[in-house]
Amino acid sequence: MHPPTIGVLALQGDVREHVAALTAAGADARPVRRPGELDAVDGLVIPGGESTTISKLVDIFEMREPIDKRIADGMPVYGSCAGMIMLAAEVLDGRADQRGFTGIDMTVRRNAFGRQVDSFEAPVEITGVAGDPFHAVFIRAPWVERVGPAVEVIGTVTGGPAAERIVAVRQGNLLATSFHPELTGDLRLHAYFVELARTA
């Protein structure tokens, strides 16, 4: 059985780290920058980075319509940090010209946990992922303030000042986290997404 081919949107952000984690989790992982490269993948990761920059580059590289179409056709997509913002139906504290994809029915607050100096780490339990809570790394991270009826909340912060904040969601084949699993060496979330892409 062939491993699923998963692309990492390679316009800005933690591209190499996601490619490495996906490969270690059993996928055929590759960077994706052009519509033709998108056609060849079974799933897509939108990495952390700077959501306003990614939004601009998506248009420059003519990737917006192709990604929206693949999402509408059911392609699995996982967004981490800035990728979560890009998948949100509504963004608070974003720039007026910032546009995401037609994705998850949720409202996220950009940089909700504060600036870079307010980056922190906290345990997060993910529904559907066995084992200990994730050691989650939050860097200028968003959080989710509202979810629609079709959205499943699969992770919240378990302690500290951000306790109970929603930081992981799933809507059908779309997955999003506020944190950066590609920076921790814990492959469970990437393996979860690889399996999602395999069964889709």
Disulfide bonds with the S-S distance in Angstrom:
none
